[in-house]
């Protein structure tokens, strides 16, 4: 298989995975962390849209900078890591709040 045929398939699978993660984040059973949950879900949905090939083609048409595959992978990886560490509600911390 060629990279030109594999890359769009992987992009769509990544987008589907991020939408599933957003759904999981939105339905987490957390205590009093509504804003963080909404923000984390929105970030995952934005990353999923960015992973989809039509959105990247649209962005490349609007901005003069080409988005190479390494840049896309870096944006998606950094976005997920930053979201998980700084924004997404922590189930462990919310469980501690509930049990106390």
ABEGO torsion letter per residue (X at the ends): XBAAAAAAAAAAAAAAAAAAAAAAAAABBBBGAAAAAAAAAAAAAAAAAAABAAAAAAAAAABABBBBAAAAAAAAAAAAAAAAAAABBBAAAAAAAAAX
